[in-house]
């Protein structure tokens, strides 16, 4: 049984960024005919129209292009309070990134392996660009990186590894899996190695074990 009082209390402690992510997830999950009950007194839905949803790659490219063009760049006044907050643009970027991660997580279940690989690759390239110190995408009051974006790595990499396993030969699969883990989530290396093991073929698992150099526990 859910304690809604506890849930409400927890929601009131969350950052604006996390609340925006939750709001967008909720808007996608509820039926369209109930959307007005959720948003009607806050967001004007009167002029909204149903538009065709772009394909996964097009959706991702639109986001990446907008980010690179500075669409999400918004400064925050640097003071004691500002150092504890992200800009509105960064919050919007985090929410949009989360939405695309959720699309990527579902795409392999629909057989969209190539589209998932391309889309995740584009998202990872964008994170690399930010981590290289380029400051034209997002504004951070302190030195920022992809660690500030709260990426759902479990969902993103599980989908990525699943589509890679369907496309790549064993050694190439293992190389990309290991390099991605070590670049972005080395702190949780064993978990992601196990996730890759689960979706891999027998030959891909052998390649992973050979190249990983260290063992990892897997329940067969």
C-alpha positions as CSV (number, residue, x, y, z in Angstrom):
1,X,0.0,0.0,0.0
2,X,1.4,3.4,-1.0
3,X,1.8,6.1,1.7
4,X,0.8,9.1,-0.4
5,X,1.6,11.5,2.5
6,X,5.2,10.2,2.5
7,X,5.4,10.4,-1.3
8,X,4.2,14.1,-1.2
9,X,6.7,14.9,1.5
10,X,9.5,13.4,-0.6
11,X,8.4,15.2,-3.8
12,X,8.7,18.5,-1.9
13,X,12.3,17.9,-1.3
14,X,13.3,17.2,-4.9
15,X,15.1,19.5,-7.2
16,X,13.3,21.4,-10.0
17,X,15.1,19.1,-12.5
18,X,13.8,15.9,-10.9
19,X,10.3,17.3,-10.7
20,X,10.3,18.2,-14.3
21,X,11.4,14.7,-15.3
22,X,8.6,13.3,-13.1
23,X,6.0,15.6,-14.7
24,X,7.0,14.7,-18.2
25,X,6.9,11.0,-17.4
26,X,3.4,11.4,-15.9
27,X,2.2,13.3,-18.9
28,X,3.3,10.5,-21.2
29,X,1.9,7.7,-19.0
30,X,-1.7,8.8,-18.5
31,X,-4.3,8.5,-21.2
32,X,-4.8,11.6,-23.4
33,X,-8.3,12.1,-22.2
34,X,-7.1,12.5,-18.7
35,X,-4.3,14.9,-19.5
36,X,-6.5,18.0,-18.7
37,X,-7.0,16.6,-15.2
38,X,-3.3,16.6,-14.7
39,X,-2.3,19.8,-16.4
40,X,-5.4,21.7,-17.4
41,X,-5.3,24.3,-14.6
42,X,-1.6,24.9,-15.1
43,X,-0.9,24.4,-18.8
44,X,-3.1,25.7,-21.6
45,X,-4.1,22.6,-23.6
46,X,-6.7,24.4,-25.6
47,X,-4.5,25.0,-28.6
48,X,-2.6,21.7,-28.5
49,X,-2.8,19.4,-31.5
50,X,-1.7,15.8,-31.9
51,X,1.5,15.8,-34.0
52,X,3.1,12.8,-35.5
53,X,5.9,11.5,-33.3
54,X,9.3,11.6,-35.2
55,X,11.3,8.4,-35.5
56,X,13.9,7.7,-32.8
57,X,16.9,8.8,-34.8
58,X,15.2,12.0,-36.0
59,X,14.0,12.8,-32.5
60,X,17.6,12.3,-31.1
61,X,19.2,14.4,-33.9
62,X,16.7,17.2,-33.3
63,X,17.7,17.3,-29.6
64,X,21.4,17.0,-30.2
65,X,21.3,19.8,-32.9
66,X,19.3,22.0,-30.5
67,X,21.7,21.4,-27.7
68,X,24.7,22.1,-29.9
69,X,23.1,25.3,-31.1
70,X,22.8,26.5,-27.4
71,X,19.0,26.0,-27.1
72,X,19.5,24.8,-23.5
73,X,22.1,27.3,-22.5
74,X,20.8,29.6,-19.8
75,X,22.9,31.4,-17.2
76,X,22.3,31.5,-13.5
77,X,23.6,34.4,-11.4
78,X,26.7,33.1,-9.6
79,X,26.0,33.6,-5.9
80,X,25.8,31.4,-2.8
81,X,22.3,30.2,-3.8
82,X,23.1,29.9,-7.5
83,X,25.9,27.6,-6.9
84,X,23.4,25.1,-5.5
85,X,21.0,25.3,-8.5
86,X,21.0,24.4,-12.2
87,X,19.7,26.8,-14.7
88,X,16.3,26.4,-16.3
89,X,17.9,25.4,-19.5
90,X,19.9,22.6,-17.8
91,X,16.8,21.3,-16.2
92,X,15.0,21.2,-19.6
93,X,18.1,19.4,-21.0
94,X,18.0,16.8,-18.3
95,X,14.3,16.2,-18.8
96,X,14.6,15.9,-22.6
97,X,17.7,13.6,-22.2
98,X,15.6,11.4,-19.8
99,X,12.8,11.2,-22.4
100,X,15.1,10.0,-25.1
101,X,16.7,7.5,-22.8
102,X,13.2,6.1,-22.2
103,X,12.6,5.9,-26.0
104,X,15.9,4.2,-26.5
105,X,15.1,1.7,-23.7
106,X,11.9,0.6,-25.5
107,X,13.2,0.6,-29.0
108,X,15.1,-2.8,-28.9
109,X,11.9,-4.5,-27.8
110,X,10.4,-3.3,-31.1
111,X,13.3,-4.6,-33.2
112,X,14.9,-1.1,-33.7
113,X,18.5,-2.3,-33.1
114,X,20.2,0.0,-35.6
115,X,18.2,3.0,-34.6
116,X,18.9,2.4,-31.0
117,X,22.7,2.1,-31.6
118,X,22.7,5.3,-33.7
119,X,20.6,7.2,-31.2
120,X,22.6,6.1,-28.1
121,X,25.8,6.8,-29.9
122,X,24.7,10.4,-30.6
123,X,23.7,10.9,-27.0
124,X,27.0,9.6,-25.8
125,X,28.9,11.8,-28.2
126,X,27.0,14.8,-26.8
127,X,28.0,13.8,-23.3
128,X,31.6,13.5,-24.4
129,X,31.5,17.0,-25.9
130,X,30.3,18.4,-22.6
131,X,32.9,16.4,-20.7
132,X,35.7,17.8,-22.9
133,X,35.0,21.2,-21.2
134,X,32.9,22.8,-24.0
135,X,30.7,25.3,-22.3
136,X,28.3,26.2,-25.2
137,X,25.7,23.5,-24.4
138,X,24.9,23.9,-20.7
139,X,25.7,26.5,-18.1
140,X,27.1,25.3,-14.8
141,X,27.8,27.6,-11.9
142,X,30.8,25.3,-11.0
143,X,32.8,23.0,-13.2
144,X,30.2,20.7,-14.7
145,X,30.2,17.5,-16.6
146,X,27.9,14.6,-17.6
147,X,27.8,13.7,-13.9
148,X,25.5,16.7,-13.4
149,X,22.9,15.3,-15.9
150,X,21.6,12.4,-13.8
151,X,21.7,10.0,-16.7
152,X,19.7,6.7,-16.2
153,X,22.7,4.6,-17.1
154,X,21.0,1.3,-16.2
155,X,18.2,1.8,-18.8
156,X,20.4,3.5,-21.4
157,X,23.3,0.9,-21.4
158,X,21.0,-2.1,-21.1
159,X,19.3,-1.0,-24.3
160,X,22.6,-0.1,-26.0
161,X,24.2,-3.5,-25.1
162,X,21.1,-5.4,-26.3
163,X,21.2,-3.8,-29.7
164,X,24.9,-4.2,-30.0
165,X,24.6,-7.9,-29.2
166,X,22.2,-8.2,-32.1
167,X,24.5,-6.5,-34.6
168,X,28.1,-6.9,-33.7
169,X,30.6,-9.8,-33.8
170,X,31.9,-11.0,-30.4
171,X,35.2,-9.1,-30.1
172,X,33.8,-5.8,-31.4
173,X,30.9,-6.1,-29.1
174,X,33.2,-6.7,-26.1
175,X,35.4,-3.8,-27.0
176,X,32.5,-1.3,-27.3
177,X,30.9,-2.5,-24.1
178,X,34.0,-2.3,-22.1
179,X,35.2,1.1,-23.4
180,X,31.7,2.6,-22.8
181,X,31.6,1.3,-19.3
182,X,35.1,2.5,-18.4
183,X,34.5,5.9,-19.9
184,X,31.1,6.7,-18.3
185,X,30.3,4.3,-15.4
186,X,33.5,2.7,-14.2
187,X,32.3,3.2,-10.6
188,X,29.5,0.6,-11.3
189,X,31.6,-1.6,-13.7
190,X,30.5,-5.0,-12.4
191,X,26.8,-4.2,-12.6
192,X,27.0,-3.1,-16.3
193,X,29.3,-6.1,-17.2
194,X,26.6,-8.4,-15.8
195,X,23.9,-6.5,-17.8
196,X,26.0,-7.0,-21.0
197,X,26.5,-10.6,-20.2
198,X,22.8,-11.2,-19.9
199,X,22.0,-9.9,-23.4
200,X,25.2,-11.4,-25.1
201,X,25.5,-14.5,-27.1
202,X,27.8,-17.3,-25.8
203,X,30.7,-16.1,-28.0
204,X,30.2,-12.5,-27.0
205,X,30.2,-13.5,-23.3
206,X,33.5,-15.3,-23.9
207,X,35.0,-12.2,-25.5
208,X,33.8,-10.1,-22.6
209,X,35.4,-12.4,-20.0
210,X,38.6,-12.4,-22.0
211,X,38.9,-8.7,-22.4
212,X,37.5,-7.6,-19.0
213,X,40.6,-8.9,-17.3
214,X,38.8,-9.2,-14.0
215,X,36.0,-11.6,-13.1
216,X,32.4,-10.6,-12.4
217,X,29.7,-12.6,-10.7
218,X,26.8,-13.8,-12.8
219,X,23.9,-16.0,-11.8
220,X,23.5,-18.5,-14.5
